[in-house]
Amino acid sequence: FFHFYAGICSALKLTVPSHTIHGIEGQPLHLTVDYNFNATASEIQIIWLFEKSQSDPKYLLGSVNQRVVPDLEYQNKFTLIPPNASLRINPLHISDEGNYIVKVNVRGNGTIAASQKIQVAVDVPVTKPTVHTEPSSGVVEYVGNITLKCTVDRGTRVAYQWMKNGKHLHAGPNYTFS
C-alpha cells in the first residue's frame, strides 16, 4: 500500500508585486503579499523580519491563524493586513530602508513553508530649490560672468536641469555647468 499525504507534497505559493518597492518618507507603505496552497491547513503561521546590510534580521511581527503577535518595540508601526500576508509600514522612515522577509508556514499533514524577500527603498521628496547669484547684485551687463548656484535642502536622487525661456540650456560658449 502507498500512503499519499497531500500536505507534504503540495506547493505553497507566495507572490509579491515586485522584489524592490519604493516608498515615500513620512507616508504609509503597503508590502502586498498573497499566498495560496492546495492542502488542508490546521495552522497558518506568518512571520515578518527586517534586515539591514551587515546586521541580523529583526522580528517585526508574526501571526498564527490570524492572531497577531507583534514585537512590542514596533507594534504601532507595523500592521499585518489579513487575510493575506501583507504588511503595512506607517509612517515610513529613512531608517526603514532594507530587506523585508516574509515567511509563511502551513501545517496540515506535514508542514510546508515558503518565503519571499522585498527590498524597500525610501525616497525623500525634493524640497523647493534656492538659487544664489554671484555677484549678488545679479547685474552683469557688459561685464564678465555671473554664477547661478542652485541647491536643495533634502531629497533623494536629485537631478538638476537649467532652463531659459522654457528651453533646456546646454553647455556651450555662453554656459558652463558644474
C-alpha positions as CSV (number, residue, x, y, z in Angstrom):
1,F,0.0,0.0,0.0
2,F,1.1,3.5,-0.8
3,H,0.1,6.3,1.5
4,F,0.0,9.8,-0.1
5,Y,0.0,12.8,2.2
6,A,-1.4,15.8,0.3
7,G,0.0,18.3,2.8
8,I,3.6,17.2,2.4
9,C,3.6,17.1,-1.4
10,S,1.5,20.3,-2.1
11,A,3.1,23.5,-3.0
12,L,2.8,26.8,-1.1
13,K,3.0,29.8,-3.4
14,L,3.9,33.3,-2.1
15,T,3.5,36.2,-4.5
16,V,4.9,39.7,-4.2
17,P,4.3,42.5,-6.7
18,S,8.0,43.3,-7.0
19,H,11.2,42.5,-5.3
20,T,12.1,46.2,-5.0
21,I,9.5,48.7,-3.8
22,H,9.9,52.5,-3.4
23,G,8.1,54.3,-0.7
24,I,8.0,58.0,0.3
25,E,9.3,59.2,3.6
26,G,6.5,60.0,6.0
27,Q,3.9,58.1,4.0
28,P,2.4,54.7,4.7
29,L,3.8,51.8,2.6
30,H,2.0,48.5,1.8
31,L,4.0,45.4,1.1
32,T,1.4,43.2,-0.7
33,V,1.9,39.5,-0.2
34,D,-0.6,36.8,-1.3
35,Y,-0.2,33.1,-0.6
36,N,-2.1,30.1,-1.7
37,F,-1.8,26.3,-1.3
38,N,-3.7,23.2,-2.2
39,A,-3.8,21.5,1.1
40,T,-6.0,21.3,4.2
41,A,-4.4,23.5,6.9
42,S,-4.8,23.3,10.7
43,E,-2.4,26.2,11.3
44,I,-1.2,29.1,9.1
45,Q,1.8,31.0,10.5
46,I,3.1,34.3,9.1
47,I,6.4,35.8,10.2
48,W,7.8,39.2,9.1
49,L,11.5,40.0,9.5
50,F,13.6,43.1,8.7
51,E,17.3,43.2,7.8
52,K,19.7,45.9,7.1
53,S,23.0,45.1,5.4
54,Q,25.6,43.6,7.8
55,S,23.1,43.1,10.6
56,D,21.0,40.3,11.9
57,P,17.3,40.2,10.9
58,K,14.9,41.7,13.4
59,Y,11.5,40.1,14.2
60,L,8.7,42.6,13.4
61,L,5.6,40.6,13.9
62,G,4.0,37.2,13.4
63,S,0.6,35.5,13.4
64,V,-0.9,32.1,13.9
65,N,-4.3,31.7,12.3
66,Q,-4.7,35.5,12.1
67,R,-3.8,36.1,15.8
68,V,-1.1,38.6,15.6
69,V,1.9,38.7,17.9
70,P,3.8,42.0,17.4
71,D,7.3,42.8,18.7
72,L,6.3,45.4,21.3
73,E,9.0,47.8,20.2
74,Y,7.4,48.1,16.8
75,Q,3.7,47.3,17.5
76,N,2.4,50.8,16.5
77,K,4.5,51.0,13.2
78,F,3.9,47.6,11.5
79,T,0.5,46.1,10.9
80,L,-0.4,42.7,9.4
81,I,-3.3,43.0,6.9
82,P,-5.4,39.9,6.8
83,P,-6.5,37.6,5.2
84,N,-3.2,37.6,3.2
85,A,0.3,38.2,4.5
86,S,0.6,41.9,3.6
87,L,2.5,44.3,5.8
88,R,1.7,48.0,6.4
89,I,4.5,50.3,7.5
90,N,3.3,53.6,8.8
91,P,4.9,56.1,8.8
92,L,7.9,55.1,6.5
93,H,11.2,56.5,7.8
94,I,14.6,56.6,6.1
95,S,15.8,54.1,8.6
96,D,13.2,51.6,7.3
97,E,15.2,51.1,4.1
98,G,16.4,47.5,3.8
99,N,15.1,44.0,3.2
100,Y,11.8,42.7,4.5
101,I,11.4,38.9,4.7
102,V,8.0,37.2,4.9
103,K,7.8,33.5,5.8
104,V,4.6,31.5,5.6
105,N,4.3,28.1,7.3
106,V,1.2,25.9,6.7
107,R,0.7,22.9,8.9
108,G,-1.7,20.1,7.8
109,N,-0.5,16.5,7.2
110,G,3.0,17.9,7.5
111,T,4.5,21.4,7.2
112,I,5.1,23.4,4.0
113,A,6.9,26.7,4.0
114,A,7.8,29.5,1.6
115,S,9.5,32.8,2.0
116,Q,10.0,36.0,-0.1
117,K,12.3,39.0,0.3
118,I,11.3,42.5,-0.6
119,Q,13.8,45.3,-0.8
120,V,12.4,48.7,0.3
121,A,13.9,51.9,-0.9
122,V,12.8,55.1,0.8
123,D,12.6,58.2,-1.3
124,V,12.8,61.7,0.3
125,P,10.7,64.3,-1.6
126,V,12.8,67.1,-3.1
127,T,12.5,70.4,-1.3
128,K,12.0,73.7,-3.1
129,P,15.3,74.8,-4.7
130,T,17.1,78.0,-3.8
131,V,19.2,79.9,-6.3
132,H,22.1,82.2,-5.3
133,T,23.8,84.5,-7.7
134,E,27.4,85.7,-7.7
135,P,27.9,88.7,-7.9
136,S,24.9,89.0,-5.6
137,S,23.6,92.1,-7.4
138,G,22.9,89.9,-10.5
139,V,23.7,92.9,-12.8
140,V,26.4,91.8,-15.2
141,E,25.6,93.8,-18.3
142,Y,28.7,94.4,-20.4
143,V,30.8,92.7,-17.7
144,G,32.3,89.3,-17.2
145,N,30.4,86.2,-15.8
146,I,27.6,85.5,-13.5
147,T,27.4,82.3,-11.5
148,L,24.0,80.9,-10.6
149,K,24.1,78.2,-7.8
150,C,21.1,76.0,-7.2
151,T,20.7,73.9,-4.0
152,V,18.0,71.8,-2.3
153,D,18.0,71.0,1.4
154,R,16.6,67.5,1.2
155,G,15.8,64.9,-1.5
156,T,16.9,61.6,-2.9
157,R,18.2,61.1,-6.4
158,V,18.2,64.8,-7.2
159,A,18.8,65.9,-10.8
160,Y,19.3,69.5,-11.9
161,Q,18.3,71.0,-15.2
162,W,18.7,74.7,-16.1
163,M,16.2,76.3,-18.5
164,K,15.9,79.7,-20.2
165,N,12.6,80.9,-21.5
166,G,11.2,77.4,-21.2
167,K,14.0,75.7,-23.1
168,H,16.8,73.5,-21.8
169,L,20.2,75.1,-21.6
170,H,23.2,73.1,-22.9
171,A,26.9,73.7,-22.3
172,G,28.4,75.9,-25.0
173,P,30.4,79.1,-25.4
174,N,27.9,81.0,-23.2
175,Y,27.1,78.4,-20.5
176,T,29.2,76.1,-18.4
177,F,27.8,73.7,-15.8
178,S,29.5,72.2,-12.7
